[in-house]
Amino acid sequence: MPIYEYVCDDCGERYERIVFNQKTTVTCPKCSSAKHTLQLSVFAAPSNGGKASGGSSSGSGPMSGSGGGCCGGGCGCN
């Protein structure tokens, strides 16, 4: 069940809704308007103490100093 973020086109209210299926009607909690714009949202990921998964915080890994890779080089995706 995804949680979507919306902004009301009529009053500007920002709100979130759990959408069970495509037939779910979403309305603004402030003005009850069904006119809204779906917003891009960031998601939260669990923290592992500040170290990248599979990487090294000391800067001695194979990708250290390069800043390269699709995501900075610390996750082992290359």
Rosetta blueprint (number, residue, H / E / L):
1 M L
2 P L
3 I E
4 Y E
5 E E
6 Y E
7 V E
8 C E
9 D L
10 D L
11 C L
12 G L
13 E L
14 R E
15 Y E
16 E E
17 R E
18 I E
19 V L
20 F L
21 N L
22 Q L
23 K L
24 T L
25 T L
26 V L
27 T L
28 C L
29 P L
30 K L
31 C L
32 S L
33 S L
34 A L
35 K L
36 H E
37 T E
38 L E
39 Q E
40 L L
41 S L
42 V L
43 F L
44 A L
45 A L
46 P L
47 S L
48 N L
49 G L
50 G L
51 K L
52 A L
53 S L
54 G L
55 G L
56 S L
57 S L
58 S L
59 G L
60 S L
61 G L
62 P L
63 M L
64 S L
65 G L
66 S L
67 G L
68 G L
69 G L
70 C L
71 C L
72 G L
73 G L
74 G L
75 C L
76 G L
77 C L
78 N L
